[in-house]
């Protein structure tokens, strides 16, 4: 009788332990879009109502570390889509595009740049199963101990993360000074970080969502 | 119906349980329902929980002992937005609380000598609390020891031979610490009990 109770306890304990080994940090399926983060930060002392005109340079700056062997080539496939979205959101918030930037400086300039990094991650795991004591009811006998199954291992994966940075600079305050002689303040920065490598249609919809979200979560930019 | 009543009466007034036993051990499966500020962080109930509890009789109705438990809370929040001062973050969040309550306890049992013994207990100790918020490819992790207490009501039932079951409801409260707001959840626990 005593043994039977002990068996019950051991079985219940093993079942519970097995359940917990797999569930310290449970998770569901993860999509590419689940890993996108949109971060925005702004100058709290700035009154954005002072601004009226804007300019978005027509080229996205690709920031590449030329000294790094693991350089990631960034595609230009999505550049136009990103620029269109930034322009659209600025217009929606009431800014007017400066059509003659050579003669008249816009109040704000929004530059867009992209950087990508390749990351390497090493995963190690411990064996899940550590032995078993079978029990034969008919003979009330505890069979010999089965040695643990040694299933641990190591795996190396690489993944590429990309970041789109939108930087809104205050030219209204510094417009009359030569930029090379003075620093120009950023009044708003929007950064979008995510995992590269999804399909084109998936990436397109993620860009749509995240750029729009950056502006949506920054209602202080609205000058209408 | 009559039969059930007789069995129930037999259970209430028969006298075997605990009389000669010195200690009582239980292993329970725990369901936890977040409350208060814990609910603000994770609203979903937890169905991953386990606790081991040992109690020694100081007389026929009173025990003192201790327990060790583990409760895992988890919730995914799709495209959630958080703002701190002038910084705003948007993204899908995975939120976790791993709570490991360690208590000293004292309990008082009613119905001395019966198969069915309701009881009430007080638990005092600490809850090791690991809170993890994952967003994108980043994680914010806080690990703290909270001073904690937990009032508890329950019942122990002897079924046959010396296999017993127990059921209890315990309100766990861990005090606020530097980074983690108070931890508060209602545990509904069911398990097996054995005596020595």
Interface residues (C-beta under 8 A of the other chain):
Chain A: X1 X5 X8 X9 X12 X13 X16 X19 X20 X23 X24 X25 X26 X27 X28 X33 X34 X35 X36 X37 X38 X39 X40 X41 X42 X43 X44 X161 X193 X194 X195 X213 X217 X218
Chain B: X27 X29 X48 X50 X70 X72 X74 X76 X78 X79 X81 X83 X85 X86 X87 X88 X89 X90 X91 X92 X94 X96 X98 X132 X135 X136 X137 X138 X161 X162 X163 X192 X194
